[in-house]
Amino acid sequence: MKKSFYAALAAMFMLAGVGQAPLVNAEENTTPKVQETPATDTNKQPTEKLAPQIKLTTEQKEELATLFEDKLAVEKKIIDKYAEFGVMSKEQATKIWEHKQNWLKQLEQSGYMMPKPGIFHKKPSGE
């Protein structure tokens, strides 16, 4: 039962295109400019770069919101089909869908910025 659940989940992510690298047009560099925080002491060289401070515009946030809503609508259909075909139970489908809705809420709260590692999935202590 667990194997079929994880196989269904993996297939769903593959169908949704999770993990695919975006294509970038070489002529059109759309990488946002990074604003680095300067070192406080001018005599000392910073040993490592500080995290970039990137702010998305309202228009960019709206565009991302639309894309994520479309993505989740497709994932909802896939989850429902897996439940319909008996690959997973309706309870499992509901649990996955609730997790995805929670993920979207957290993404909205972060201003649609990519999450830092571990922000949505906490590792158990001791690892």
Residue frames as a rotation matrix with the C-alpha (Angstrom) as fourth column:
MET 1
0.570 0.822 0.000 0.00
0.822 -0.570 0.000 0.00
0.000 0.000 -1.000 0.00
LYS 2
0.492 -0.456 -0.741 2.80
0.116 -0.810 0.575 2.41
-0.863 -0.369 -0.346 0.90
LYS 3
-0.561 -0.755 0.340 4.71
0.421 0.094 0.902 1.55
-0.713 0.649 0.265 -2.27
SER 4
-0.179 0.563 0.807 1.74
0.969 -0.044 0.245 2.34
0.173 0.825 -0.537 -4.48
PHE 5
0.783 0.443 -0.437 1.17
0.550 -0.820 0.155 5.60
-0.290 -0.362 -0.886 -2.60
TYR 6
0.147 -0.818 -0.556 4.76
-0.005 -0.563 0.827 6.75
-0.989 -0.119 -0.087 -3.09
ALA 7
-0.639 -0.314 0.702 4.75
0.651 0.265 0.711 5.60
-0.409 0.912 0.035 -6.71
ALA 8
0.296 0.839 0.456 1.58
0.943 -0.333 0.003 7.60
0.154 0.429 -0.890 -7.30
LEU 9
0.751 -0.072 -0.656 3.06
0.262 -0.880 0.396 10.64
-0.606 -0.470 -0.642 -5.58
ALA 10
-0.330 -0.940 -0.083 6.25
0.171 -0.146 0.974 10.40
-0.928 0.307 0.209 -7.67
ALA 11
-0.460 0.232 0.857 4.24
0.885 0.194 0.422 10.06
-0.069 0.953 -0.295 -10.86
MET 12
0.646 0.758 -0.094 2.15
0.757 -0.651 -0.046 13.06
-0.096 -0.042 -0.994 -9.90
PHE 13
0.418 -0.572 -0.706 5.24
0.018 -0.771 0.636 15.22
-0.908 -0.279 -0.312 -9.42
MET 14
-0.627 -0.663 0.409 6.68
0.395 0.182 0.900 14.03
-0.671 0.726 0.148 -12.71
LEU 15
-0.108 0.687 0.719 3.45
0.988 -0.007 0.155 14.86
0.111 0.727 -0.678 -14.53
ALA 16
0.813 0.448 -0.371 3.24
0.524 -0.842 0.131 18.27
-0.254 -0.301 -0.919 -12.85
GLY 17
0.555 -0.657 0.510 6.79
0.347 -0.374 -0.860 19.09
0.756 0.654 0.020 -13.96
VAL 18
0.949 -0.254 0.184 8.24
-0.280 -0.419 0.864 19.51
-0.142 -0.872 -0.469 -10.49
GLY 19
0.390 -0.892 0.228 12.00
0.158 0.309 0.938 19.68
-0.907 -0.330 0.262 -10.61
GLN 20
0.455 -0.237 0.858 12.33
0.890 0.105 -0.443 20.69
0.015 0.966 0.259 -14.23
ALA 21
-0.450 -0.692 -0.565 14.90
0.602 -0.702 0.381 23.37
-0.660 -0.169 0.732 -14.96
PRO 22
0.607 0.691 -0.392 13.45
0.193 -0.607 -0.771 26.51
-0.771 0.392 -0.502 -16.56
LEU 23
0.135 -0.516 0.846 14.54
0.991 0.058 -0.124 27.39
0.015 0.855 0.519 -20.05
VAL 24
0.315 -0.123 -0.941 16.27
0.266 -0.941 0.212 30.75
-0.911 -0.317 -0.263 -20.30
ASN 25
0.840 -0.033 0.542 16.60
0.523 -0.220 -0.823 32.74
0.147 0.975 -0.168 -23.48
ALA 26
-0.048 -0.970 -0.238 20.22
0.976 -0.096 0.193 33.87
-0.210 -0.223 0.952 -23.80
GLU 27
-0.502 -0.114 0.857 19.16
0.526 -0.827 0.197 37.13
0.687 0.550 0.475 -25.42
GLU 28
0.226 0.711 0.666 16.73
-0.300 -0.600 0.741 37.94
0.927 -0.367 0.077 -22.65
ASN 29
-0.685 -0.516 -0.515 18.35
0.358 0.377 -0.854 37.83
0.635 -0.769 -0.074 -19.23
THR 30
0.243 0.893 0.379 15.46
-0.123 -0.360 0.925 37.90
0.962 -0.272 0.023 -16.75
THR 31
-0.081 -0.345 -0.935 17.54
0.866 0.440 -0.237 37.30
0.493 -0.829 0.264 -13.65
PRO 32
0.887 0.432 0.164 16.60
0.294 -0.802 0.520 39.87
0.356 -0.413 -0.838 -10.99
LYS 33
0.038 -0.894 0.446 19.34
-0.167 -0.446 -0.879 42.14
0.985 -0.041 -0.166 -9.81
VAL 34
0.382 -0.013 -0.924 20.76
0.800 0.505 0.324 41.16
0.462 -0.863 0.204 -6.44
GLN 35
0.484 -0.187 0.855 21.21
-0.367 -0.930 0.004 43.83
0.794 -0.316 -0.519 -3.85
GLU 36
0.083 -0.552 -0.830 24.06
0.678 0.641 -0.358 42.90
0.730 -0.533 0.428 -1.54
THR 37
0.977 0.207 -0.048 24.35
0.161 -0.576 0.801 44.30
0.138 -0.791 -0.596 1.94
PRO 38
0.308 -0.929 0.206 27.71
-0.242 -0.285 -0.927 46.08
0.920 0.236 -0.313 2.38
ALA 39
-0.049 -0.443 -0.895 30.08
0.820 0.494 -0.290 45.14
0.570 -0.748 0.339 5.19
THR 40
0.884 0.447 -0.139 29.69
0.435 -0.673 0.598 47.35
0.173 -0.589 -0.790 8.26
ASP 41
0.487 -0.804 -0.341 33.43
0.026 -0.377 0.926 47.79
-0.873 -0.460 -0.163 8.83
THR 42
0.931 -0.088 -0.354 35.19
-0.365 -0.245 -0.898 49.16
-0.008 0.965 -0.260 5.75
ASN 43
0.013 -0.997 0.076 38.59
-0.996 -0.006 0.085 47.90
-0.085 -0.077 -0.993 6.95
LYS 44
-0.439 -0.107 0.892 37.43
-0.287 0.958 -0.027 44.30
-0.851 -0.268 -0.451 7.04
GLN 45
-0.639 0.240 -0.731 36.68
-0.705 0.198 0.681 42.25
0.309 0.950 0.042 3.94
PRO 46
0.338 0.795 0.503 33.56
-0.892 0.442 -0.099 40.11
-0.301 -0.415 0.858 4.31
THR 47
-0.646 -0.621 0.444 34.50
-0.502 0.783 0.367 36.45
-0.576 0.015 -0.818 4.43
GLU 48
-0.708 0.480 0.518 31.25
0.667 0.694 0.269 35.39
-0.230 0.537 -0.812 2.78
LYS 49
-0.819 0.468 0.331 28.52
-0.138 -0.721 0.679 37.13
0.556 0.511 0.655 0.86
LEU 50
-0.737 0.653 0.172 25.37
-0.253 -0.031 -0.967 37.93
-0.626 -0.757 0.188 2.75
ALA 51
-0.358 0.697 0.622 22.02
0.774 0.594 -0.220 36.64
-0.522 0.403 -0.752 1.54
PRO 52
-0.902 0.054 0.427 20.60
0.273 -0.694 0.666 38.70
0.333 0.718 0.612 -1.34
GLN 53
-0.517 0.759 -0.396 17.66
0.239 -0.316 -0.918 40.94
-0.822 -0.569 -0.018 -0.54
ILE 54
-0.957 0.237 0.167 15.29
0.146 -0.104 0.984 40.60
0.250 0.966 0.065 -3.51
LYS 55
-0.485 0.857 -0.172 11.82
-0.080 -0.239 -0.968 42.13
-0.871 -0.456 0.185 -3.46
LEU 56
-0.659 0.371 0.654 9.16
0.751 0.367 0.549 41.15
-0.036 0.853 -0.521 -5.95
THR 57
-0.904 0.427 0.025 6.83
-0.417 -0.891 0.181 43.77
0.099 0.153 0.983 -7.38
THR 58
-0.258 0.904 0.341 3.07
-0.498 0.178 -0.849 43.46
-0.828 -0.388 0.405 -6.95
GLU 59
0.426 0.387 -0.818 2.77
-0.904 0.139 -0.405 42.56
-0.043 0.911 0.409 -10.63
GLN 60
-0.449 -0.680 -0.580 5.36
-0.647 0.695 -0.313 39.77
0.616 0.235 -0.752 -10.25
LYS 61
-0.868 0.173 0.465 3.56
-0.328 0.503 -0.800 38.41
-0.372 -0.847 -0.380 -7.19
GLU 62
0.140 0.985 -0.097 0.24
-0.687 0.026 -0.726 38.40
-0.713 0.168 0.681 -9.05
GLU 63
0.232 -0.128 -0.964 1.81
-0.889 0.374 -0.264 36.56
0.394 0.919 -0.028 -11.98
LEU 64
-0.805 -0.565 -0.183 3.33
-0.417 0.757 -0.503 33.95
0.423 -0.328 -0.845 -9.66
ALA 65
-0.556 0.679 0.479 0.02
-0.485 0.203 -0.851 33.59
-0.675 -0.706 0.216 -7.78
THR 66
0.413 0.732 -0.542 -1.77
-0.866 0.133 -0.482 32.81
-0.281 0.668 0.689 -11.04
LEU 67
-0.088 -0.542 -0.836 0.87
-0.723 0.612 -0.321 30.26
0.685 0.576 -0.446 -12.07
PHE 68
-0.937 -0.290 0.195 0.81
-0.337 0.607 -0.719 28.50
0.090 -0.740 -0.667 -8.70
GLU 69
-0.204 0.939 0.277 -3.00
-0.626 0.093 -0.775 28.40
-0.753 -0.331 0.568 -8.65
ASP 70
0.444 0.308 -0.841 -3.01
-0.881 0.321 -0.348 26.87
0.163 0.896 0.414 -12.15
LYS 71
-0.503 -0.729 -0.464 -0.37
-0.566 0.684 -0.461 24.34
0.653 0.031 -0.756 -11.07
LEU 72
-0.866 0.185 0.464 -2.36
-0.353 0.430 -0.831 23.33
-0.353 -0.883 -0.307 -8.00
ALA 73
0.180 0.967 -0.183 -5.56
-0.845 0.056 -0.532 23.00
-0.504 0.250 0.827 -10.06
VAL 74
0.224 -0.187 -0.956 -3.80
-0.733 0.615 -0.292 20.44
0.642 0.766 0.001 -12.30
GLU 75
-0.809 -0.583 -0.076 -2.34
-0.368 0.603 -0.707 18.64
0.458 -0.544 -0.703 -9.28
LYS 76
-0.451 0.740 0.499 -5.82
-0.672 0.086 -0.736 18.46
-0.588 -0.667 0.458 -7.70
LYS 77
0.496 0.635 -0.592 -7.16
-0.868 0.362 -0.339 16.77
-0.001 0.682 0.731 -10.85
ILE 78
-0.165 -0.655 -0.737 -4.25
-0.525 0.691 -0.497 14.29
0.835 0.305 -0.458 -10.79
ILE 79
-0.899 -0.149 0.411 -4.77
-0.437 0.330 -0.837 13.49
-0.011 -0.932 -0.362 -7.10
ASP 80
-0.036 0.979 0.198 -8.51
-0.804 0.090 -0.588 12.99
-0.594 -0.181 0.784 -7.68
LYS 81
0.425 0.146 -0.893 -7.82
-0.794 0.534 -0.290 10.65
0.434 0.833 0.343 -10.62
TYR 82
-0.627 -0.702 -0.337 -5.42
-0.402 0.662 -0.632 8.55
0.667 -0.261 -0.698 -8.53
ALA 83
-0.723 0.448 0.525 -8.13
-0.491 0.202 -0.848 8.25
-0.486 -0.871 0.074 -5.85
GLU 84
0.296 0.885 -0.359 -10.71
-0.889 0.118 -0.443 7.41
-0.350 0.450 0.822 -8.51
PHE 85
0.260 -0.282 -0.923 -8.47
-0.655 0.652 -0.383 4.69
0.710 0.704 -0.015 -10.01
GLY 86
0.972 0.213 -0.100 -7.85
-0.065 0.653 0.755 3.20
0.226 -0.727 0.648 -6.56
VAL 87
0.146 -0.987 -0.070 -4.12
0.299 0.112 -0.948 3.99
0.943 0.118 0.312 -6.49
MET 88
-0.938 -0.347 0.009 -4.69
0.100 -0.294 -0.951 5.80
0.332 -0.891 0.310 -3.19
SER 89
-0.277 0.868 -0.412 -7.58
0.960 0.230 -0.159 6.11
-0.044 -0.440 -0.897 -0.81
LYS 90
0.386 0.501 0.775 -9.80
0.503 -0.818 0.279 9.19
0.773 0.282 -0.568 -0.67
GLU 91
0.932 -0.090 -0.351 -8.35
0.297 -0.363 0.883 9.90
-0.207 -0.928 -0.311 2.78
GLN 92
-0.023 -0.999 0.048 -4.81
0.776 0.012 0.631 9.87
-0.630 0.052 0.775 1.37
ALA 93
-0.220 0.011 0.976 -5.89
0.854 -0.481 0.198 12.13
0.471 0.877 0.096 -1.50
THR 94
0.783 0.571 0.247 -7.49
0.353 -0.734 0.580 14.54
0.512 -0.368 -0.776 0.96
LYS 95
0.683 -0.591 -0.429 -4.37
0.441 -0.135 0.887 14.60
-0.582 -0.795 0.168 3.12
ILE 96
-0.322 -0.815 0.482 -2.12
0.901 -0.108 0.420 15.32
-0.290 0.569 0.769 0.12
TRP 97
0.053 0.422 0.905 -4.44
0.694 -0.667 0.271 18.07
0.718 0.614 -0.328 -1.10
GLU 98
0.944 0.280 -0.175 -4.56
0.311 -0.575 0.757 19.70
0.111 -0.769 -0.630 2.35
HIS 99
0.238 -0.942 -0.237 -0.74
0.662 -0.021 0.749 19.62
-0.711 -0.335 0.618 2.47
LYS 100
-0.420 -0.385 0.822 -0.55
0.896 -0.320 0.308 21.33
0.145 0.866 0.479 -0.94
GLN 101
0.505 0.663 0.553 -3.05
0.493 -0.747 0.446 24.01
0.709 0.048 -0.704 0.12
ASN 102
0.849 -0.267 -0.457 -1.01
0.373 -0.311 0.874 24.65
-0.375 -0.912 -0.164 3.27
TRP 103
-0.158 -0.956 0.246 2.14
0.858 -0.010 0.513 24.92
-0.488 0.292 0.822 1.14
LEU 104
-0.152 0.166 0.974 0.46
0.769 -0.599 0.222 27.53
0.621 0.783 -0.036 -1.08
LYS 105
0.870 0.491 0.036 -0.67
0.340 -0.653 0.677 29.55
0.356 -0.577 -0.735 1.96
GLN 106
0.509 -0.764 -0.397 2.89
0.501 -0.113 0.858 29.56
-0.700 -0.636 0.325 3.30
LEU 107
-0.376 -0.626 0.683 4.19
0.921 -0.167 0.353 30.61
-0.107 0.761 0.640 -0.10
GLU 108
0.326 0.589 0.739 1.67
0.593 -0.736 0.325 33.47
0.736 0.333 -0.590 -0.23
GLN 109
0.946 0.049 -0.320 2.73
0.307 -0.452 0.838 34.60
-0.104 -0.891 -0.443 3.25
SER 110
0.103 -0.988 -0.118 6.38
0.637 -0.026 0.771 34.67
-0.764 -0.154 0.626 2.15
GLY 111
0.286 0.066 -0.956 5.49
-0.456 -0.868 -0.196 36.98
-0.843 0.492 -0.218 -0.74
TYR 112
0.984 0.173 0.033 5.97
-0.076 0.587 -0.806 34.16
-0.159 0.791 0.591 -3.27
MET 113
0.173 -0.980 -0.097 9.69
-0.977 -0.159 -0.140 34.00
0.122 0.119 -0.985 -2.58
MET 114
0.224 -0.180 -0.958 11.34
-0.187 0.957 -0.224 30.60
0.957 0.229 0.180 -2.95
PRO 115
0.957 0.172 0.234 11.44
-0.257 0.122 0.959 28.91
0.136 -0.977 0.161 0.43
LYS 116
-0.049 -0.982 0.185 14.73
-0.970 0.002 -0.244 28.44
0.239 -0.191 -0.952 2.18
PRO 117
-0.321 -0.100 -0.942 15.71
-0.133 0.989 -0.060 24.80
0.938 0.106 -0.331 2.75
GLY 118
-0.750 0.032 -0.660 13.78
0.571 0.536 -0.622 23.33
0.334 -0.844 -0.420 5.65
ILE 119
-0.892 0.414 0.180 11.18
-0.452 -0.830 -0.327 26.09
0.015 -0.373 0.928 5.89
PHE 120
0.064 0.970 -0.236 8.28
-0.919 0.149 0.365 23.82
0.389 0.194 0.901 4.91
HIS 121
0.734 0.092 -0.672 9.76
0.028 0.986 0.165 20.47
0.678 -0.140 0.721 5.92
LYS 122
0.388 -0.581 0.715 11.49
-0.915 -0.333 0.225 20.42
0.108 -0.742 -0.661 9.26
LYS 123
-0.107 -0.510 -0.854 14.06
-0.237 0.847 -0.476 17.70
0.966 0.151 -0.212 9.78
PRO 124
0.861 0.390 -0.325 13.58
0.177 0.369 0.912 15.66
0.476 -0.844 0.249 12.92
SER 125
0.562 -0.689 0.458 16.03
-0.825 -0.501 0.259 16.54
0.051 -0.524 -0.850 15.66
GLY 126
0.395 -0.516 0.760 19.12
-0.210 0.755 0.622 14.35
-0.895 -0.405 0.189 15.75
GLU 127
0.673 -0.160 0.722 19.82
0.702 0.446 -0.556 14.45
-0.233 0.881 0.412 12.02
